[in-house]
Amino acid sequence: MFEYAPAPESRDIVDIKPSYGLFINGEFVDGHGESFKSINPASEETLAEIACAAPQDVDRAVHAARQAYDAVWSGLPGRERAKYLFRIARIIQERSRELAVLESIDNGKPIRESRDVDLPLVAAHFFYYAGWADKLAYAGFRRSPTDGAGGGADPRPIGVAGQVIPWNFPLLMLAWKIAPALACGNTVVLKPAETTPLTALAFADICRQADLPPGVVNIITGAGETGQALVAHPDVDKVAFTGSTDVGRQIARSVARTGKRLTLELGGKAANVIFDDAPLDQAIEGIVNGIFFNQGHVCCAGSRLLVQESVAEELLGRLKSRMATLRIGDPLDKNTDIGAINSAAQLEKIRMLSEIGEREGAARWSPPCELPSRGFWFAPTLFTDVAQSHRIAREEIFGPVLSVLTFRTPAEAVEKANNTPYGLSAGVWTEKGSRILWMAERLRAGVVWANTFNKFDPAAPFGGYKESGFGREGGRHGLAAYLDV
Ligand code: TAP
């Protein structure tokens, strides 16, 4: 066996400042909260001191967004808004290596993924929604002629959007939120997650580079309280949240009866269903991609493997051999498959749920692998002998941990796949097209992938059923969340 020689991506391309302010009305300003540190989860080194937005800062940001909405942005013709979005998309492409390295340093994800998945999708999102900005009247949302005042008119923006995003795909989640909001004529105040603010702050710089009018995009950093103050602000018209189901519930309560529009993109516990006629080698790549991509910090991760009993033994043998080849370590090494867990708190949660899995009777397996001594790491892990009642089969672990269950008939596969409070995604692996359609009709999941997994495209709507939330991001459907229709 040849060893892989290290192939580290250079960090010289990024210039991380010692401290960052809040981006309000086109300028970086101090925050009134207690500043905090963003650290590199692969080394625990402090990267920068980050300002924290207190309620008066949130108020200032919302005020800036309101002024920009009234004075400039909502009145610009779509074709003018599109120019800014195209410009932002092109700058993202030009700066993509810098942004990919920064994302990997701040988040811990392998550079191979930030470079080849996150950044191309971020740029694609801005290009895609730039294309919609001057075509909103043809998107199918024109107001009905009988709709009283404004009947027959083109759809209008909603106003100021308060957006809160998680740490697993920091820049991509920002793109999913900001691109459609701006294309539709809204202005935004966005709060990135506490542990991954750096690429959102680099995006603030891109807004300036693109000459975006001040106040159209405002980025406020801080922890949960800052997010809480943003969604509760009385002058926010629309709240868009991506994160955990628990926080989503709190937000739903806080905006209830306020008249604010709300979309929630929450957690998941997807089933990846492998039938006995599936091409097993491809299915194994799909399983690995489904659960170990981005360390399993993926809302739509295929965290429950449902495999048909007749091929279970063979598939598990091959899966273990494949898992033994995964390389864990330095996120900036181009050979790395699995990077660092994003935070000490998340590592603790993964450890706790995995220990509960063992205690409840499931059999735990990981390939032999050496983990770095500093930073937050978790070996790729497989659980067999899993019962549907086990917590590792029900709760979102949000880490590189796969729970394996078996089934005998398609009906049993559907029953088990749907036996979850979530409904974000699912995968089906079989040679038969008719079976794919039969399954897709019955699976209660927003996205069903067939003979592939974790494939994203800005033109495809994404969102959940049940406790995975409501509303769609991406595609034409994603416009509806930001239009007064
Ligand atoms: P959360 O803990 O819910 O945090 C998400 C964001 O909300 C963070 O910016 C967080 O700030 C902020 N926040 C925390 N408490 C808040 C409150 N009371 N009011 C307003 N904002 C608040 O989730 P997470 O751990 O970052 O992300 C993981 C979760 O996101 C998983 O459940 C995953 O499935 C879900 N996710 C879903 C999707 C889609 S599209 N459905 C995509 C990605 C992730 P702090 O970071 O400062 O605490």
Residues whose N, C-alpha, C, O or C-beta is under 5 A from the ligand:
A	BS01	TAP	V164 I165 P166 W167 K191 P192 A193 E194 T195 G222 A223 G224 G227 Q228 T242 G243 S244 T245 V247 Q250 E265 L266 G267 G268 C299 S468
